[in-house]
């Protein structure tokens, strides 16, 4: 008779909780949280006063954990924000077509990119910390979050295949298994304090102030007051775009302004220049800005697609 994995998974949950890391159940054999998503929340039971996210449900209570993991062989999720952790997620390519952008040419995976990032910063690779090997061969480097800062999870902010999990995110704990492959501790140590240089890179920069309408009007020669105001509105949307939505914000701004380029109210070159400046000011790489702008212009009819 094959033994149930529940006792081992309960042990993994309790081990994380003993380190002071609040945990919650993930679906058996999966990375997704157990329970219902917000869009399907019944508004009853534990959610009678509003939907409770996995981050809110995470607990250190051993009795609750025992009851939960006796019910099913759940994988274990660690709520990184409440755990005062910042976990650097060094991923590996999904397949042969998943290759690094020019900025990280020569890198094979997230660990290579992180090493290059450290070298550029003049810092050593901070590997003397609690480390977990992920089921696909990547690594999770656990760090203690800096006091007085509430860092958010990020995607691609540090570089190709390098994400972070902090507030608003979670990691799969060691001892869990997905697709038959397990998450295993490869360096069992107390999490080191997140290096100051990494803290600086992960601290969001304040959004640039929108350009005064009078200044923008002076730069938009022959543009009508209406079209200039429309341009400023789209630039404000780009400047306020949050991480993960920056590319889409630039694309939709270009798409929205394309009709004014078609009508001759705005010049394509001027609009492109302003969108490039706005996109890059919020951290979008120049290449991604250009691609998003061109795609928006093409869809909006301001540019024609060249024949191959």
C-alpha positions in Angstrom: 0.0 0.0 0.0 1.5 3.4 -1.0 1.8 5.7 1.9 -0.1 9.1 1.7 2.1 12.1 1.2 0.0 14.1 3.7 2.2 13.5 6.8 5.3 14.7 4.9 3.5 17.7 3.6 2.2 18.5 7.0 5.8 18.3 8.3 6.8 20.8 5.5 4.0 23.2 6.5 5.0 23.0 10.2 8.7 23.3 9.4 8.0 26.6 7.6 5.7 27.8 10.3 8.4 27.1 12.9 10.7 29.5 11.0 8.0 32.2 11.4 6.8 31.9 7.9 2.9 31.9 7.6 1.7 29.2 5.2 -1.5 28.3 3.4 -2.5 25.2 1.3 -1.9 24.9 -2.4 -3.8 22.4 -4.5 -2.5 18.9 -4.3 0.3 18.4 -6.8 -0.1 22.0 -8.0 1.3 25.5 -7.5 -2.0 27.2 -7.4 -3.7 28.2 -4.1 -6.4 25.8 -2.8 -9.9 27.3 -2.4 -11.8 29.7 -4.6 -10.6 32.7 -6.5 -12.0 36.1 -5.7 -14.2 36.2 -8.8 -16.0 33.1 -7.5 -16.1 34.1 -3.9 -19.4 32.9 -2.2 -19.2 35.7 0.4 -19.8 33.1 3.1 -17.9 31.1 5.7 -14.4 32.5 6.1 -15.2 35.1 3.5 -18.4 36.3 5.2 -16.8 39.7 5.7 -15.2 39.9 2.3 -12.9 37.6 0.2 -9.9 36.4 2.1 -6.8 36.0 -0.1 -4.2 33.3 0.5 -1.9 36.0 1.9 -4.6 36.8 4.5 -5.4 33.2 5.2 -1.7 32.2 5.8 -1.1 31.1 9.4 1.4 29.9 11.9 -1.1 28.1 14.0 -0.1 24.5 14.3 -3.6 23.2 15.2 -5.1 24.9 12.1 -2.3 23.5 9.9 -2.8 19.9 11.3 -6.5 20.1 10.6 -5.9 21.4 7.1 -3.3 18.9 6.0 -5.1 16.0 7.5 -8.0 16.8 5.1 -5.9 16.5 1.9 -2.3 16.2 0.6 -2.0 19.9 -0.1 1.2 21.4 -1.3 2.6 24.2 0.9 2.6 27.9 0.1 4.6 30.5 2.0 3.1 34.0 2.1 6.3 35.9 1.6 5.0 39.4 2.7 3.7 38.3 6.1 6.8 36.2 6.5 9.0 39.3 6.1 10.7 37.6 3.2 11.9 38.6 -0.2 12.6 35.6 -2.3 14.6 35.9 -5.5 13.2 33.4 -8.0 15.9 32.3 -10.5 14.0 30.5 -13.2 15.1 28.4 -16.2 14.0 28.6 -19.8 10.7 26.8 -20.7 12.0 25.5 -24.0 14.6 26.1 -26.8 12.7 29.2 -28.0 12.9 30.9 -24.6 16.1 32.9 -25.1 17.5 35.9 -23.3 17.1 39.5 -24.8 20.2 41.3 -26.1 20.9 42.9 -22.7 21.5 39.4 -21.2 23.0 37.7 -24.2 25.1 34.6 -23.2 23.0 33.9 -20.1 21.5 30.4 -19.9 19.1 31.0 -17.1 18.1 33.2 -14.2 21.1 32.3 -12.1 23.4 33.5 -14.9 21.5 36.8 -15.2 21.6 37.3 -11.4 25.4 36.6 -11.5 25.8 39.2 -14.3 23.6 41.7 -12.3 25.8 41.2 -9.2 29.0 41.7 -11.3 27.6 44.9 -12.8 26.8 46.2 -9.3 30.3 45.3 -8.1 28.8 42.9 -5.6 29.4 39.2 -4.9 26.7 36.6 -5.6 24.7 36.4 -2.3 24.3 32.7 -2.1 25.0 32.2 1.6 21.3 32.1 2.5 18.4 29.7 2.7 18.0 28.2 -0.8 15.5 25.9 -2.4 15.8 24.1 -5.7 12.6 24.4 -7.7 10.9 21.5 -9.5 12.3 22.6 -12.9 15.8 23.2 -11.6 15.7 26.8 -10.8 16.5 28.3 -7.4 14.7 30.3 -4.7 17.0 32.5 -2.7 15.3 33.5 0.6 16.2 36.9 2.2 14.9 38.7 5.2 13.0 41.8 4.1 14.6 45.2 5.1 13.0 46.9 8.1 10.7 49.8 7.3 10.0 48.9 3.7 7.1 46.9 2.2 8.6 45.6 -1.1 6.2 44.2 -3.6 6.6 41.1 -5.8 8.2 41.9 -9.2 8.5 40.2 -12.6 11.5 40.9 -14.9 12.5 44.1 -12.9 15.9 42.7 -12.1 16.4 40.9 -15.4 15.5 37.9 -17.6 14.2 34.9 -15.6 14.8 36.8 -12.3 11.6 37.6 -10.4 11.0 38.3 -6.7 8.3 37.3 -4.3 7.4 39.6 -1.4 4.1 41.4 -0.5 1.4 40.3 -2.9 3.1 37.0 -3.7 4.1 33.6 -2.4 6.5 30.7 -3.0 6.1 27.0 -3.0 7.7 25.6 0.1 10.4 22.9 0.2 8.8 19.5 0.6 6.1 20.2 -2.0 6.0 18.5 -5.3 4.5 19.5 -8.7 4.3 17.1 -11.6 6.2 14.5 -9.7 9.2 16.8 -9.1 9.9 18.2 -5.7 11.1 21.5 -4.2 14.2 20.7 -2.1 16.3 22.6 0.3 19.9 22.8 -1.1 21.3 25.3 1.5 19.7 25.1 4.9 20.6 28.4 6.6 18.9 31.4 8.1 17.8 33.8 5.4 20.4 36.6 5.0 19.2 40.2 5.1 18.4 41.4 1.6 21.5 43.3 0.3 21.1 47.0 0.3 21.9 47.3 -3.4 19.1 44.8 -4.2 16.7 46.8 -1.9 17.5 49.9 -3.9 16.8 48.2 -7.2 13.5 46.8 -5.9 12.3 50.0 -4.3 9.7 51.6 -6.7 10.7 54.9 -8.1 8.1 57.7 -7.7 6.2 58.2 -10.9 7.3 61.2 -13.0 5.1 64.2 -12.8 2.9 64.8 -15.9 4.2 67.5 -18.2 2.3 70.8 -17.9 -0.2 71.2 -20.7 1.3 74.5 -21.8 4.7 72.9 -22.2 3.3 70.0 -24.1 1.4 72.4 -26.3 4.5 74.3 -27.2 6.2 71.0 -28.3 3.2 69.9 -30.3 3.5 72.3 -33.3 0.3 72.8 -35.2 -1.7 70.5 -32.9 -5.2 71.5 -31.8 -5.9 72.1 -28.1 -8.2 69.0 -28.1 -5.5 66.7 -29.6 -2.8 68.0 -27.2 -5.1 67.4 -24.2 -5.8 63.9 -25.5 -2.1 63.2 -25.8 -1.5 64.5 -22.3 -4.2 62.2 -21.0 -2.7 59.2 -22.6 0.8 60.1 -21.4 -0.7 60.3 -17.8 -2.1 56.8 -18.2 1.4 55.5 -19.2 3.1 57.3 -16.4 0.7 55.8 -13.8 0.9 52.3 -15.2 1.9 49.7 -12.7 4.4 46.9 -13.1 3.1 44.2 -15.4 0.9 46.7 -17.3 3.5 49.1 -18.6 3.8 47.6 -22.1 0.0 47.4 -22.5 -0.3 51.0 -21.4 2.1 52.2 -24.1 0.4 50.0 -26.7 -3.1 51.3 -25.9 -1.9 54.9 -25.7 -0.5 54.5 -29.2 -3.7 52.8 -30.4 -5.9 55.6 -29.0 -3.8 58.4 -30.5 -3.5 56.7 -33.9 -6.8 58.2 -35.1 -5.4 61.7 -34.4 -2.3 60.9 -36.4 -4.6 59.7 -39.3 -6.6 62.9 -39.2 -3.4 65.0 -39.2 -4.1 66.5 -35.7 -0.9 65.0 -34.3 2.4 64.2 -36.0 3.4 60.5 -35.8 7.1 61.4 -34.9 6.1 63.7 -32.1 3.6 61.3 -30.6 6.2 58.5 -30.8 8.8 60.6 -29.2 6.5 61.5 -26.2 5.4 57.9 -25.7 9.0 56.7 -25.9 10.0 59.2 -23.1 7.0 58.3 -21.0 7.5 54.5 -21.4 11.2 54.6 -20.6 10.7 56.9 -17.6 8.6 54.1 -15.9 11.2 51.5 -16.6 10.1 50.0 -19.9 13.1 49.1 -22.1 13.5 51.2 -25.3 13.0 48.2 -27.6 9.8 47.2 -25.9 8.5 50.8 -26.1 9.2 51.0 -29.8 7.5 47.6 -30.5 4.4 48.6 -28.4 4.1 52.0 -30.1 4.4 50.6 -33.6 1.9 47.8 -32.8 -0.6 50.4 -31.5 -0.1 52.6 -34.5 -0.5 49.7 -36.9 -3.7 48.5 -35.2 -5.0 52.1 -35.1 -4.4 52.6 -38.7 -1.7 55.2 -38.3 0.9 53.0 -40.0 0.7 50.4 -42.7 2.3 47.0 -42.3 5.1 46.6 -44.8 4.9 43.7 -47.2 7.4 40.9 -46.5 
